[in-house]
Amino acid sequence: MSKLPRLGFIGVGTITEALITGMCVGGEQRATFLLSPRNADTAKRIAERYTFAKVARDNQAVIDGSDIVFLAVRPQVAADVLSTLTFRPDQRVVSLIATFDVARLRTLVAPVTAIARVTPMPAVARRLGPLTLYPPTPEIARLLEGLGQLVQLEKESDLDALWAVTGLMGSYFGFLAEIGAWLSRQNLEDDQIRPYLAAMFEALGVTAAERATEGFDRLIVEHSTPGGLNEQALRELQAAGWTGLISQALDLIHARVLGRATLADRLGQQDSQVSFKR
């Protein structure tokens, strides 16, 4: 049996836990894991769950004990954290930091030259959802294979665009919450509303996945009887500018991924609606 790769994680939050969990589904062990200690509760939980996961004394110890280093720190602190660490030239770095391209990372993790970027979603813990990798890297792909729909990209700009779209996860659940609030005002109970909405949108998601090659415009037509309820709902939302706002939000998120965010965005402030074109 070949030696398992040693994976180190600088930053141990939701995505790190999801990745490790996904790699270990069904008792599988693809690697050993060395975790930074800052998020102590999450790191401890992972180490208690898997005997081949350990918490390091500090971030440098993670680097020293790893072959492949995953960077999962927040963009706001990434440069400060990484600038204090010493990497080895034989290591690989896998970045989960949305707003740092390979060129910027190269200056922070030198002398490392083998750098990849990965965009996982929390659902990889259950081996669901999309998972992107740039550039195509067989060693990293073997670690990620089966954790979701793995898409290997030749162009970093493609990864940046897809990464922007992951910014709509919270909006999706906000959409469901708004529908649920409307149903509550119609005097339905939560134990009726939530299972109904979850089942309805799960079915739509399955349909979209099964027929993705056909294009979503065709599904719109098939799910919108002329003169029917679905046709009316889409027409009303389009007239209100709802669909256009999605594109505008994605433009702002994409700019942030590319590093063109405003100071307010970089500081994590919430009053960005003023940037929308009305």
N, C-alpha and C positions, 0 to 999 in steps of 0.2 A: 504494500500500500504506500503510495507517495505521501510525502510529508504535507500536512495541511498548511495552507498559508496563514500567516499571523496578521490579523486585521486589527488596526488601532483606530479608535474613534475620538477625535477632538471635538467635544460637544456631544452630549448624550440627552437628547430630547425625544419628542414624539417620532420623528422620522428615523433616527438611529434605532430606537426600540423596534419600530416597525420593520426595518431592514433586517435586523438580527433575528427577530421572530420569524420573518418569512424564510430566512435561510435555514431555520431549524424546524420547520413544519414537519410533523410526522416522525420526529426523532432524528431527522437528518442533521449531519454536522459537516458543513462545508469549509469551516475555518475555526481557528481559535480567536477570541475577542479580548482586546485590552481596552478598557474604558477610562476616559478622563473622569476625575472625581468631582468636578464642579457641581453638576446636577446630581447630588448625592443620592436622593431617593430613587431616581430612575436607574442610575448605575447600580445601586445596591439590589434593586428588584431584578435586573437582568442577571447579575452575578449569582443571585440566589436561585434563579430559575435554571441556569445552565452551568454545569461544572467546568466547562471550557471557556467561561467568561470571567475575567478578573478586573478589578478596579485598580488602576495605577495610582501611585502616590501623587503624581502631577502630570501635566501635559507633556513635559519633556520625556518622562518615563514611558509614556505612550509611544512617542516617536522612536525611542531607543529600542523598544521591544516589539516593533512591528515591521512587516515587509511592505504592507499596503496601508496607507494612512487615509482614512476618510475624514474630511473636514466638514463638520456639521454645526459650526458656530454661526451666530447671527451676523448678517453683513455689517451692522453698525459697529461691531467689536472685532471683526475678523482680522483686519490689518494689525491692530494692537496685539491681539493674541498671537498671531503667526510670526510677527516680527521678533518675538522673544524666544523662538524655538529654533533648534538646529537640526536640519534634516541630513540624510545621507544620500549620496548620488545614486546608489543602487535601489532606492525606494521608488514605489509608485504612489502617487497622490490621486485620490478621487474626491472631487469637490462637490458638495451639495449646496454651495453658496450661490444663490440665484444671480447676484449682481456682479460677480467677479468672473471675468473671462479668463481664458488660459494665459493670455499675455500678462495680465495683472498678477495672476497666481504665480507665474514663473518667477517674478521678482520677489515674492514672499516665501517661496519654498525652495529656492536655490540651495544646493546644486541639483535638485531633482529636475529631471527633464521629462519624465514619463507622467503626464498629467491628463486625467480624464474628468469629465463633468457628467453627473448623473442627476436626473430629476425623478425621484420616487414620490409616490403618494402614500398616505397612511395605510391605504388598503393593501399594500404589498405584504403587510403582516398576515393577511388571509390569501395571499397570492392572487390578488385581483387588481385590475386597473392597468393603465399604461406606465411604462418605465422607459426613459430615454437614456442613451449613452452616446457621448461624443468624446473623442473619435472612436470608431469601432476598435475594441481592444479585447482579444480573445480571453486573456486572463481575467479581466473584469467581467466580461460577458458570462463566463462560466459561473461566477459567483451569483450573478443576477438572473440567470436563465430560469424560467418557470415562476419567478416571483410576480409576474404580471405579463402584459403584452410588451415584450422587450423590443424597442425600436432603436437600432444603431444608426447614427447619423454621420454623414460625411462632412457636413457644413455646420459650423458653430452657430451661424445665424439661424439655422433651422431649429436648433435646440433652444435658442433664446425666444423664438416665437412660440414654440410649444410650452416653454416654461411660463410665459405670460398667461397662457390659457389656464394653467393650474391655479392662477389667482382667482378663478371663478368658483372654487369649491365652496367657500363660505357663502357666496351669492346664491348658489344652488339651494343650500339649506335655508337661506333667507327667503327664497322663493317659496319653498315648502311651508315655512313658518307663516308667511303672509296668507297663503291659501288656508292654512289651518286656523289662523285667527278669523278669517272670514267665515269659515264653517262654524267656529265657536259662536259667532254672532247669529248664526242660524239655529242656535240652541242644541248643537250636537256636542257630545262629550268627547274628551280627549282620547279615551280608550276606543272610540269609534273612528275618530279623525285620523290619528297617526297610523294605525295599521292600514287603513284604506289608502291614504296618500302614499305610504311606503310601497304597497303592492302595486298601485297604479303606475308610479314612476319607475319601479323595478321592471315592470312589463314593457314599458316604453324603452328603457335602456337595453333590455334584451333584444327587442326588435331592431333597435339602431345597430347593435353589435352584429346581429345575424345578417343584416342587409346593408352594412356600411359601404360595400362596393357599389351599390346602386345609386348612392347620393341621397342626401337628406331632403332635397327638394321633392323628390318623388314620394318620400314618406309623408311630407306635408300634404301633398295632393291626396294621397290615399287616406289620410286621417282627417280630411276636411271636406265633408260632403257639401256640394254647392248649396248655399242658402242655409247651411246647418250651423250648429253651435260652435264647432271648432273653427270654421271659416270666419264666423263673426268675431270670435275672441282674438284671432290673429290680426284681423283687420283693425279692430279697436286698438290693440297694442301697437301696431305699426303706425296708426294715425296719431297716437300719443307720443311717438318718438321712442318707444321702449326699445325696439330692436336697434335703432341707431345709437342709443346710449350704451349698449353692450360693446359696440365697436369703439366708441370713444373711451370707455373704461379700459378696454384692452390696449388702446394706444398709449394711455397713461402708464399702465402696468409695464408694457413693453419698453417704454422709455426708461422706466426705473430699472428694469433688468439690464438694459444696455448702459446704465450708468448716467443717464441724462435726467435723473430725477431732480426735483427742486430740493432746496435745503429742508423744507417742511416735510417732504416725503422721506428724506434720509433720517430725519429725527423721529419718524414714525407718527407725525401728527395726523389727525383724522380729517381736517377741514380741507380736503382736496376737491370737493364738489365744485368749487369756484372755477376749476380748470375746464369743466365741461362746456362744450359749445351749445348754447341754447337756441 
